[in-house]
Structures are given as structure tokens and as C-alpha cells.
Amino acid sequence: MTPLENHKLVLPEHLNQYGFLFGGHLLMWVDEIAWIAATLAYPDCRFVTVGMDKVEFKRSVREGAILKFTVDLRRAGTTSLTWEARVWREEEEIFSTRVTLVRVDESGAKTPLPK
């Protein structure tokens, strides 16, 4: 599967009380792009996030930064997908993690991925 790329502009409402990007926004964006990648790869499937392997912010980010997000499929299991997510500011990687999503049915129970 082809890696997916997206961009976000850091606006004033994304900043914490010290003027830096609030980590929760970055995690939300990473989660969102991993979900988009899973949904594009497996249309008509319902996915929920079950985990991120490591959360460590390597660099701070200020207002006005344009962040590039990339996600690349690393593993497809029976019911789950694991994506490697990386975030860049210009040419510098500022964050990376692996995001695991699981396919669920309408009642929230795990269900196998299509073949």
C-alpha cells in the first residue's frame, strides 16, 4: 500500500499556555491520518484505534509551522492494522509512533479484515 501524506497548519487554538503546540492536538492529527489511511485501504470497514506504541515529542512546535504527516502500513493482522506515523517540520522529524487500529462490527466487536 502506498504511504499517505497530509499537512496541518499550527494555529493559535492549537497552542498550550506557553505558546507551543499542545501535544494532544498532534496525537489527534496522527490518529486521524492513520484512520484515514486504514479507511482508504479497506473501504467499507469500520476502524477504531487501540494503541500508539510510544509517545515522545522530539521537538517543540510554534504557531505558523506547517507540519507534514506520513503514515505507512507496517503490519496487517487478522483484525488489525499497524501504521508507522511520522511528523515533520520542514526537513526535521519531530514525532513518530506506530498506531494500531482494529476492525469492528456495528456492535464494537472485533471482526476479520477482508482478504
Buried (B, 14 or more C-beta within 10 A) or exposed (E): BEEBBBEBEBEEEBBEEEEBBBEEBBBEBBBBBBBBBBBEBBEEBBBEBBEBEEEEBEEEBEBEBEBBBBBBBEEBEEBBBBBBBBBBBEEEEBBBBBBBBBBBEEEEEEBEBEE
